[in-house]
């Protein structure tokens, strides 16, 4: 007897959850930029991310572009991926994407900000062999009310948070952030 590969079922359920989350965000927000990314992952990573998508619609949670009117952007140094990243992370049960982004900003950078709305909505396609699914990555925009970072990251993944006029070369999704800043801030 051949064992049934449950990844197909998990991926199918994740597709449905992603579509629902995408439509909720698309209906609630105007004037955001959409992107598509494809990630090839291991079988174990595919299972983990498909479960997250099934629970929330998002494999990597929700994030925030925090900006100053002069054009500086806030980035956090994530030691797990060895890159500069936007503050953000997983969505807790019962939490909206906006609530998750706000909570993660408080934990990873400790600055206060006024949220403007959705800035970027990325469709993340995940592939593992013949299995595939997708989820969303919502990124909100927020104007900084305070500018002195204070890290309270319970996961100890963030080593520092800093403001940048020139984004470091090892910034995740650097080109997308530069394009957003050019279009949105007119600096």
VENDA-V700711 format. One record per residue. N is the residue number from 1. RES is the residue in three letters. D_CENTER is the distance of its C-alpha to the mean C-alpha in whole Angstrom. Layout:
# VENDA-V700711
<<N/RES/D_CENTER> <N/RES/D_CENTER>>
This chain:
# VENDA-V700711
<<1/UNK/41> <2/UNK/38> <3/UNK/35> <4/UNK/32> <5/UNK/29> <6/UNK/27> <7/UNK/24> <8/UNK/25> <9/UNK/25> <10/UNK/21> <11/UNK/20> <12/UNK/22> <13/UNK/21> <14/UNK/17> <15/UNK/18> <16/UNK/19> <17/UNK/16> <18/UNK/14> <19/UNK/17> <20/UNK/17> <21/UNK/14> <22/UNK/13> <23/UNK/17> <24/UNK/16> <25/UNK/14> <26/UNK/16> <27/UNK/19> <28/UNK/18> <29/UNK/16> <30/UNK/18> <31/UNK/18> <32/UNK/14> <33/UNK/14> <34/UNK/13> <35/UNK/12> <36/UNK/13> <37/UNK/12> <38/UNK/14> <39/UNK/14> <40/UNK/17> <41/UNK/17> <42/UNK/20> <43/UNK/22> <44/UNK/21> <45/UNK/17> <46/UNK/17> <47/UNK/19> <48/UNK/16> <49/UNK/13> <50/UNK/15> <51/UNK/16> <52/UNK/13> <53/UNK/13> <54/UNK/16> <55/UNK/15> <56/UNK/12> <57/UNK/12> <58/UNK/8> <59/UNK/8> <60/UNK/5> <61/UNK/5> <62/UNK/4> <63/UNK/4> <64/UNK/8> <65/UNK/10> <66/UNK/13> <67/UNK/16> <68/UNK/20> <69/UNK/22> <70/UNK/24> <71/UNK/21> <72/UNK/19> <73/UNK/15> <74/UNK/14> <75/UNK/13> <76/UNK/13> <77/UNK/15> <78/UNK/13> <79/UNK/16> <80/UNK/15> <81/UNK/14> <82/UNK/16> <83/UNK/14> <84/UNK/13> <85/UNK/9> <86/UNK/8> <87/UNK/8> <88/UNK/6> <89/UNK/6> <90/UNK/8> <91/UNK/10> <92/UNK/14> <93/UNK/17> <94/UNK/18> <95/UNK/15> <96/UNK/13> <97/UNK/10> <98/UNK/11> <99/UNK/13> <100/UNK/10> <101/UNK/8> <102/UNK/12> <103/UNK/13> <104/UNK/10> <105/UNK/12> <106/UNK/15> <107/UNK/15> <108/UNK/13> <109/UNK/15> <110/UNK/18> <111/UNK/18> <112/UNK/19> <113/UNK/17> <114/UNK/18> <115/UNK/15> <116/UNK/16> <117/UNK/14> <118/UNK/11> <119/UNK/11> <120/UNK/9> <121/UNK/9> <122/UNK/8> <123/UNK/11> <124/UNK/10> <125/UNK/14> <126/UNK/15> <127/UNK/18> <128/UNK/21> <129/UNK/24> <130/UNK/25> <131/UNK/23> <132/UNK/20> <133/UNK/17> <134/UNK/14> <135/UNK/11> <136/UNK/8> <137/UNK/5> <138/UNK/6> <139/UNK/6> <140/UNK/9> <141/UNK/12> <142/UNK/14> <143/UNK/17> <144/UNK/18> <145/UNK/21> <146/UNK/22> <147/UNK/21> <148/UNK/22> <149/UNK/20> <150/UNK/20> <151/UNK/18> <152/UNK/19> <153/UNK/16> <154/UNK/18> <155/UNK/16> <156/UNK/18> <157/UNK/15> <158/UNK/15> <159/UNK/18> <160/UNK/18> <161/UNK/17> <162/UNK/18> <163/UNK/19> <164/UNK/19> <165/UNK/21> <166/UNK/21> <167/UNK/18> <168/UNK/19> <169/UNK/19> <170/UNK/17> <171/UNK/14> <172/UNK/11> <173/UNK/10> <174/UNK/13> <175/UNK/15> <176/UNK/13> <177/UNK/12> <178/UNK/16> <179/UNK/17> <180/UNK/15> <181/UNK/17> <182/UNK/20> <183/UNK/20> <184/UNK/19> <185/UNK/20> <186/UNK/24> <187/UNK/24>>
